[in-house]
Amino acid sequence: MWKINLRLLIICSVFIAGCTQDGQRGSVEDLALVSSVALDYVNDKEMWMTVSIPQPMGESPVLTEVYSVNTEMIQEGLVKISSEADKMIILNQLRTVLVNEEFAKSGKMTQVIEHFYRDSTVGNKVRLAVVKDRAEDILQADYPENEHLDAYLNDLFQPKLHNSFSPFTTIQEYMNTQTSPIYHTMVPFLEKKGKSLKITSIALFNNEKMVQTITNQESLLIQALKGLQKLSPIAVEFKESEKDQQLFLEQIKNKLKIKSNKDIESPELSISLEIEGVIVEYKGKRDLSKVEENKKLEKEISKHIKKEIEDLLKKLQELKVDPVGFSENFRMYHKGKWTDELTEKIIETAEYKVDVDFKILNAGIIK
């Protein structure tokens, strides 16, 4: 037994000795941990890559160092930046990848995101965003109220109650929808507003190319159509009502039922939503202390939401995209392989019947 232990000790000693040779990874001081990567389109071969590297407190006059290079490949760019920073660039702490709008519309985005997705050092929870104008400017700008850029971006893309309807897309979710014949991709659309950043809309993709943006309100409706049970607060503005002007809803609960006719040649979908919520604020002429007025307002809200959903479905049909995954209601009854062409056929020819039933749980401030 002691001979076996001696052999194991010798083998371990050899491995330990090997790890201390010149081939070992450098010390922490020789590494630069990238928190964000920004990619701007140059041409079909090249891109402008920018990385942000947080610095330890008290060790640098700046809290975040930013480097930019022109490159054809991600790894090539990281090597160039490593030589410029005089440190080895690693992606173990990568949190955010920003891609400018031109890049997203070029159809080259998936190839780049796939590189990060296949890198074992990169976590699957890295968030993605499409940026209006130049993505580099996001990392180069100063944000007086948010000195730590990496923390600011990370917090911006974390789902919260008031913005949970936004699809805070990770690289894993992006690749899942890009490789799925059922779903089309949605990615937050980021803009710099003054000295702060804001998710102003949601980018829609048809296969690998960004085709259009939709509003955050429309994104909320998509989440409802996907069957999300708890929705974020929503503002309702009545444009054609004589009695009702505006109201704000919170604590919204959603129950979805979708039924298809299973016919790919003449697809029909019946969509039923049962929604209930609390009216936090109301502007209008109704006396909501009266039951009958509440009932009438419920009908008005139901009619309003139904119209918004019908308009959204028409827009998605014109763009030939299906971020909801409606074609899944036909795929499950289809024998054989489901293809992108079948999804496109469903999108183009589907007839929708929408029914919305809204119930008021409680009423708050009345004006």
N, C-alpha and C positions, 0 to 999 in steps of 0.2 A: 504493500500500500504506500509505504514511504517513497518507493521508487516512482510510482505514478505521480505523487504530489511533487516530487523533485522535477520530473519532466514537465509538468504543467507550469511550475515556477520558472523554468528555463525558457519555455515557449512565450510566456507572458513578458518576461524580461526582454526577449528579442523584439516583440511587438512594441513595447514601451520605448525601447531604444530607437526603433525605426521611426516612431512618431516624433521624436525630438530632433530628427535630422532636418536638412534644409527644405525638405518637401512639405513640412507642416504648414498649417495655416497661420498667418501672422497673428500677433497679439491684438487685443481690442483696440489699442491705440493706432494700429495700422489699418483699421477698417473704417469705412464710411457707410453708415446705415441709411439707405434711401427711404424716405417716407412717402414721397409723391413723384410721379412721372407724368410729364406733359408732352404730348406728341402733336406736332403741326405738320400739315401736308406741304411738301415741296414739289414733288412730281411723282410719276408712277414708280420710280426706283428709290427716291430719297425722302427722308423725313428729318425734321428738326426736333431733336430730343432734349428736353430739359428735366433735370432732377433737382429735388430739394433735399438737403441733408441737415437735420436738426443738430445743433451743437450743444454740448454740455454747458450748464449754467456756470458762468465765471471763467470759462476756459477760452472764450472767443468773444470779440466785440460785437459780433452779430449772432442772433439766435438761430438763424437758418442760412446755410450757404447754398447758393444756386449755381448750377453749371449747365451750359448748353453746348451741343455739338451737332453737326450735320452728319447723318449716317444713313446707310442702306439697311442695316440690321440692328436689332436691339443690343445683342451681345457686343457687336463691334462698337456701338456707341458707348456702352458701359466701360469698355477697355480704354477708349479715348478719354473719357471723363476721369478714369482712375489715374491715368498719367498726368492729367491736368491738376487733379486734386492731390496727387502724391499719396493716395491711399487706395486700397482695394475697395471698389464699389460692390456692395452686396445688397440683395433685395429681401433679406429675411424680415425686415420691419416695414415692407411696403404696405401702404394703406389705401392709396388713391391713385387711379390712372385717369388722366384727363386727355381727351382727344378733341381737336378742333372740328368745327362743323364741316369744313372742306374735306378733311380726312375721312369723316364718317360718311360723306356722300360719295367718296371715291371708290368705295367697295374694298379698301385695303385694311379696314379696321379689324376684321375678324382674324386675319393672318397674324397681326401684331398681338391681339389679345390671346390668341392660342399659344403664343410663345410664353406668355406669363402663366397661362393655365397649366402648361406642361412642365414648368419650372418647379421642381420639388421644394425649393426654398421659399416660394411665394405661397401665401395662404389663400384659400378659396374665398375668403371673406373680403378681399380687396374690392373696394367700390369703384364703379365706373361713372363717368359723366361726359357728355358732349358739351363743348364750350363754344359759345358764339365768339367770332373773331379768333384771336390767337390764344392758344392754351398756355404758351410760355408766359404771357402777361399775367396770368393768374398767380403763378409762382414767383414772379419778379416784383409784384406790387406790394406796397406796404398797407397794413390794416391796423390803424392806430388802436382800435379797441380789441384787437386780437393779435398780440405780438407773436405768439407761437403759431406759425402757419400750419404746421402738421396737425396740431390739436384742433385748430379752427376748421380745417377741411374734414377731419375725421368726425367732428361733432356735427358738421353740416349735413353729412350723409348718414346719420344715425336716425332710424325711424322713431318718431315721437307721436304723441296723440294728435297734435294739430296738423301733422303732415304725413300720417301713416298711409294715405292713399297714394303717395308718390312711390313708384317702383324703384327703390334704392338698390339698383342692380349690381350684383357682384360678378366677378369674372366667371364664376361657376354658373350662375343663372344666365349670363349672357351666352355662354357656350351651349348650355342646355337648350335654349330657344333657337339658337343658330343651327343646331344639328337636328332639331325636331321638325317633322313635316306638318305638325299641327299648329304650333304657336309662332307668332312673329314677335320680334324683340322690341322692348321698350327700355329707354335709358333716360335718366334725368338730363335736362338741358340747363346748363349753368351760364349765368351772365354776371359781369361785374357791374354793380350799380353804385356809383360814387366810390366810397371807401369800404364797401362790403360786397359780399357775394350773395346771389339769390338764385334759387331754382325757379325759373320763370315759366317753364313749360316742360313737356315730355317729348322726346324724340322717338318717332316710329321708324322701324326698319322693315323693308321688304327684302327678305333674304339678307344679303350682306350690305346693302346700301340704305342709308338714311333717306327717307322720302319726304317727311313732313313732321311738324310738331303739333301737339294738341295741348289744350289748356290743362291746368291742374284740376279744374272742375270736371273736365271730360275724363281725366285719368281716374278720378274718384268713381265715376259711373262705371268705368271698366272694371274697377275692383269690385263694385257691387255685382256686376254681371259675371264675375269670376266666382262669386259666392262668398266673398268676405263677409263674415257675420257682424263685425263691429266696424263701422265706418267713422271716419274723422268728421269733425263739424263741417257744416255746409251752409252757405248763404244762398237764399232764394230771392230773386228779384222778379216781381210780376210786372210784365210790360203791357199786358192787354186787359188787366183787371181794373174795374172802377173802384172796388172796395179795398183791395190789398196792394200794398206797395213793396215792402220788404220784410223778411224775417230771417232769423238765424237759428239753426238747429244743432243740438248736441246730443250726446248719448244715443247715437243712432244705431239701431239694430236692424239687420237685414236677413231675410229668408228668401232664398232663390229656388225656383223650380224651372227647369228647361226640358221641353219635350220636342223631339224631332219626328218627322213622318218617315224617317229611315230611307227616303228615296233620294239617291244621289242625282238622278236626272232632273227631278223637280223638287229641290230641297225646301222644306218649310220648318220653321222653328217657332214654338210657342214659348214665350218668356214671361214668367210671372214673378213679381217681386212684392213681398210683404214687408213694408218698412215702418218702423215706429221710432219716434224720437221726441225730445223735449224742446219746446220752443223757448229759447232763452230771451229773445227779443223780437218784438213785432211792431211794425209800422203799418197802420191801416185804419179802416173805419169800423171794424168788427168789434163787438163786445164779447171777448172770449170767456167771460164768466158765464155766458149762456151756452147750454149744451148744443142747441141747434146751430149756433154760429160756429162752434168748434167743428161740427159735422160738415158744414159747408166749406170751411177752410181746409179740412182734410181732403175734400174732393178737389179743391183748387190746387193743393200741393201735389196730389196724385197726378192730376192732369199735367201740371208743370213738369214733373220729373219724367213722366211718360214721353212728353214732347222732346225733352232734352235727350233721352235715350234714343228715340227714333231718329233724331237729327244726327246723333253720333254714329249710329249704325249705318246711316246713309253715307256719311263721310268716310267711314272705314271701308265701305263697299266700293266707293269711288277710288280710294287709294289702293285697293286690292290687298289689304292687310287684315289679319285676324289675331290681334294680341289677346283676345279673350279665349280662343281655342274652341270656337263653335263647331268646327269640323269634327271634333272628337265625338260629338253626338251622332255622327254618321259613320265614323271610322269603326266604332265598337260593333257595328252591325255589318261591316264590310268584310267579305271573304277575300283574302289575298293581301298583298303588300299595299300600304297606303303611301301615296306619293305627294310631292309638292303640287303637282298638276291637279290632283283631286281636291286638295285644299283650295287652290285657286278657283276651281270650278264651283265649289260650295260658296265661296265668298262672292263671286260674281252673280250667281243666280238665286241665292237664298231669299226666301220671303219670310219676313219677321212679323209676328203678332205679339205686341207688347202689352202687358197688363200690370199696372202699379196700384197697390192699395196701401195708402199711408194712414197711420194712426198717431194722434197726438197723445203723448204720455202725460204731459204737464205743460203749463204755460208760465213764462216768467214775466219779464218787464214788458208792459204794453204801452205803446205810444200812439 
